[in-house]
Amino acid sequence: MEPDLRGLTRAEIAAALTGLGEKPGNAGAVFMAVHRRGATDLAQLPNVPERVGRALGRAFSLQPLPLPERTLAAADGTRKLLFRFPGEAMAECVVLPGKDHQTACLSSQSGCACGCTFCATGALGLKRSLTTAEIIAQFEACLRSAVDLRSLVFMGMGEPFLNWENVKKAILILSDSRGRHFPQVKMTVSTVGVIPVIEELTRSDLRVRLAVSVVAADPELRARLAPMEKTYPLNRVLAAVREYCSARQAHVMLEYILLPGVNDRPSDSALLAKLIEGIPCRLNLIPYNPPGGPGPATPRVKQFQQELIAAGVRAYLRPEKGADIAAACGQLAAGMGSEHSGT
Ligand code: SF4
């Protein structure tokens, strides 16, 4: 089958038109027809000359946007949408309610190869990376499901930086002024620490925000919990983050999942504070969600936060949403009977 035009950025459509002997200036109208006006037939693209549509039809298809197979709603208003993409590639996205707006949390892969031990997605292994069109399909479904969608995070299933080309294209398509025009500054991409992509972001024009999953400050403990530590050790990840912050005059979001008795000891908070000293960041503490539902609110959670604050860290407790439908952080497993996720 020909490649799906839906997965092309506007610049790629312009290049494709040139290659087909058509004027690249039609790219904006083609892009708008597909991404804003919901065209489903290349032969009938609104405001695009028929000849251009026919030319595109020789090299591309225009696949219908996949729809979620199932939607679950939690008591707190969180909605989880389950997709079954071709090849039995399951993936979930979540609409998270906030005080005055909603956030879409998208998956970048079906499953994940990183194998973090606390994560249900990691337990699945990697089925495959999602295509750009599949990522966009999740966004469009969230948009239909939300009342006021104003932010977007890549914190669902998968490690976005291990599917970076497709995630980057989705960011460019969703933020394009001829499409949804969703601001890049309202998008956050979360990684467990793929250094080459952090370095690429440092140099790039993208305005998306970076979030890094710290997991544990002690290298040996981190290697046990997040095997990626062996490829990209946290001290090198944080060096890349410092460079990112200084080159872009940007803040970074650091995430720390609190595993009771594992990485929430006073020695862990002390080591963590030392490690991230001087990084312009906000640190989100995320209480672990064990399989089966929300974790108990242990007193250590609050104490851990206080210890960090006392050490000068802007540490926040992230309120968990959707734990009763396995949509909270660490719980996304694409309806595969387990419960936990997210980079
Ligand atoms: S935490 Fe993120 S990187 Fe680790 S296994 Fe889960 S989805 Fe993959």
Residues whose N, C-alpha, C, O or C-beta is under 5 A from the ligand:
A	BS01	SF4	C112 C114 G115 C116 C119 T121 G122 G156 M157 G158 E159 V192 S341 G342 T343
